[in-house]
Amino acid sequence: MSDPDAALRRRWVETWRRAGPELDRIRRAELEALDTREAIRQIFSGLNFPIEPAPPTSGLVEQQAWFARLRESRRKP
């Protein structure tokens, strides 16, 4: 006896398998077009504090400072 829903499940899986690459392409395009500062402004616009612009950094300098502090803390007895 065959499962009557099996064919439907197979079609559902095949549909998503075929749609996957196009959905990935759309997601990448949307992420590349995203204006982070505008998104942050929209998210926090109802709050009662000013939003300071983020410094133009990748965070690498801050990460290296954390690593340096960690190294120093491990050297101390």
Secondary structure by P-SEA (a helix, b strand, c coil): ccccaaaaaaaaaaaaaaaaaaaaaaaaaaaaacaaaaaaaaaaccccccccccccccaaaaaaaaaaaaaaaaacc
